[in-house]
Amino acid sequence: MGLKMSEEKVGSVMAFYAKVSVAAIELTDGSLKIGDKIKVKGATTDFTQTIESMQVEHDAVQEAQKGSSVGIKVKDKVRPNDQILKITE
């Protein structure tokens, strides 16, 4: 049987900063917090990771609400308009 995973769109990538491997994300549909598991999905992007650090206006935050623009450290390259999906069990 196992657990059923579901994915909920929470936002999309606006920009990617390769030097620091940070994605700028607009949270258009939901909130995110440290420890959330996300999937980044786009035309050539498809990976999952756990959020370990997040910033709003260069300040470290534990959580960001719908409507926020956040910076998240990502483990791989992302591209503008890639979708950010929160994975829940």
SVG drawing of the C-alpha trace seen along z (x, -y; Angstrom):
<svg xmlns="http://www.w3.org/2000/svg" viewBox="-3 -43 33 45">
<polyline fill="none" stroke="black" stroke-width="0.4" points="0.0,0.0 2.5,-2.7 2.0,-6.4 0.4,-8.4 2.5,-11.5 0.8,-14.5 2.2,-17.6 0.8,-21.0 2.0,-24.0 3.2,-26.8 5.0,-29.1 7.5,-29.4 11.1,-30.4 11.7,-34.0 15.6,-33.9 18.6,-31.7 21.9,-32.9 24.4,-30.3 27.4,-31.5 25.5,-30.9 23.0,-28.3 20.0,-30.2 16.6,-30.3 14.4,-33.4 10.9,-32.1 7.5,-33.9 5.0,-32.1 1.8,-32.5 -0.2,-29.6 1.0,-28.5 3.6,-28.8 6.9,-27.1 8.9,-26.5 12.3,-25.0 12.1,-21.2 9.5,-21.2 10.2,-18.8 9.8,-20.4 10.0,-19.3 11.3,-21.7 9.7,-20.9 10.2,-22.5 10.9,-21.8 14.4,-20.4 14.4,-20.6 13.1,-17.8 14.5,-17.2 13.3,-17.0 15.0,-18.4 14.3,-19.5 14.4,-23.2 17.4,-23.8 17.7,-27.6 15.4,-30.4 15.6,-34.1 13.2,-37.0 14.9,-40.4 18.3,-38.9 17.0,-37.9 16.9,-34.2 13.4,-33.0 11.8,-29.8 8.6,-30.2 7.3,-32.3 3.6,-32.9 1.8,-33.1 2.6,-36.4 6.2,-36.4 9.3,-36.4 11.9,-34.1 15.4,-33.0 16.0,-29.2 19.3,-27.4 18.9,-24.7 21.0,-21.7 20.8,-22.0 20.3,-24.6 16.8,-25.9 15.3,-28.1 12.7,-31.0 9.1,-29.7 10.0,-26.3 7.2,-25.2 7.8,-24.8 5.7,-22.0 5.4,-21.1 5.4,-17.4 3.1,-16.1 2.5,-12.7"/>
</svg>
